[in-house]
Amino acid sequence: MLVPAPSSPLSSVVGAVGVVGVGFRPELAADLLAAPDAVDFVEVVAEACFASPAARREASAIARIWPVVPHGVKLSLGSASGIDMDRARRLGALCRELSAPVVSEHVAFVRGGGREIGHLTALPYTIEAARAVARNVAAARRALPDIPLLLENAACTLRFPGDGPGEGDFYAEVVARTGCDLLLDVGNVYANAVNAGVDPGELVRAYPLERVAMIHIAGGVMEHGFYFDTHAHPVPAPVFALLAEVLARTGPLPILIERDGDFPPFAALAAEITTARAIARSAPSRPTSTRPTSAGPTLASTRPGLPAGASSAEASALAEVQARVAELLTSPLDPPPESVGPFDAEDVARSRAILQRKRVDDALPLLPRLSSHREAAARLAARCVEASPRAPSLTAVADALRVAAAAAADPGLAPEAIVDRLLLHARFVGPAGDGSVRPRILPFIRRERLPGGRVVWAIKGIGSSAEVRLVEPRR
């Protein structure tokens, strides 16, 4: 039987059944621009636009072709200590600049106890965690335009002590308390189900499917008995099957395919788009929604699995456990297994490995010339990240500078690395003694001599977002 489903704000923009989009990435840009009808909308990572003026200009340009959905990854809506309002204001400004139909963020935390984790870490499935999300959503809304804010469910690599089978109940509580609809990441549901040893269909049916407004799907891989949602592999058949099961209950919804690495020939991605579109078009029509459009009474009294009460002591306890997680995941040395309690040592080790991989994935796009040496650059970046503690701020930039410095000493990588490093120095100051970097406000002009004698100059005007020009005088 169908459950009531919201009319999607994105569907009203693109106006068709079977709406499918992709994450806009530089590796896909040429193919997408050559065949703009291949997708109905695109998604951009908000933080990529914050870090790169060129990426932001590109996002503004493609907003003339497709609806563009900004997707945040570092607002940390699950942090017990609150959100960075400056980041929320920047997200709001980007939404306005792009005339975004919706904006999305994660039900997760990326910082705790003053430490940046650098990865979307799932929350404990408790009332207090849902309350923290609601407080942060209310704060974020003050900085965002009057468009829907969709909340995405997170993949779990680390389970909190005492977590029960309450994932669906938790997200029902979140939508009730925030008034927000869900961006349902079907790939994350599949990953969580496989890793917990439960049926994916059973898990997804526990979600408040009547409050799903958009869907993500992505590929993954099984490693050492654990399924990772990598965004770097083809969407597997079981995820497409789970997508079909969700749409059979909700009716057609906008679907976005996430691909962030190991990009295939575009024909392979186009085939995934076609499959997703066919599944959406075969779904039954959506009934008119009867759900409330703003937060009402919470669901704790009507859905099992969540405790009914909470106190300031519980709020403080959430902050403490998040600080503990941040410390375990970001400490320079691997913590001894006996010291990670009450968390599982294998979960902690796995999460730390994911963070190391994530640091490499975040740093390499800031080194576009060096990254043309794919395998060599990735191996070097992995060694640099493993040997360096996480910087307290702008970690990807700090890591990219370390990688560029190491590559500049390699004759085969030096020409590209030196130019990438020069361009980063034009935009950022550092690293400081603690490894941190900060945006460069003042003008910048510097030259570098490349192997073989060529000279290049980088020139930037006043302001952190000022354009950087690369000049190579004729010899």
Helices and strands as residue ranges (DSSP letters): H 9-14, E 20-23, H 26-34, G 36-38, E 41-45, H 46-51, H 53-62, E 68-71, H 85-98, E 103-106, E 109-112, E 115-121, H 127-141, E 149-152, H 167-178, E 182-185, H 186-196, H 200-205, G 209-211, E 212-218, E 221-223, E 226-228, H 237-250, E 255-258, H 266-282, H 312-330, G 337-339, H 345-363, G 364-366, G 370-372, H 374-387, H 395-408, H 414-427, E 428-429, E 438-439, E 444-449, E 455-460, E 468-471
